[in-house]
């Protein structure tokens, strides 16, 4: 893999790591400290997710977690020295896994909300 592409992927993984800390921190506060009793009931979760800002925040969390995880898996496989044709297969496979994960997660969130 070219150095500039590897650098770009490393920067992207670092940015998603920072975003993870912020998004998961805000999720933790919203789910455990802004609710009396410490946990939301199912009906409270539904109303929480119907609020546009929280809906976007939870979807962003899903996308960021998936991206960060798959970039980590990609880095591990590249570090073990895959050949260029194997790298293409890896890239396509991880892209499909990521798309499936995000689409499935969005579907689940939408089923809860609507």
PyMOL commands that set and color helices and strands:
alter all, ss='L'
color gray80, all
select helices_A, chain A and resi 3-32+42-50+52-79+84-113
alter helices_A, ss='H'
color red, helices_A
deselect
rebuild
show_as cartoon
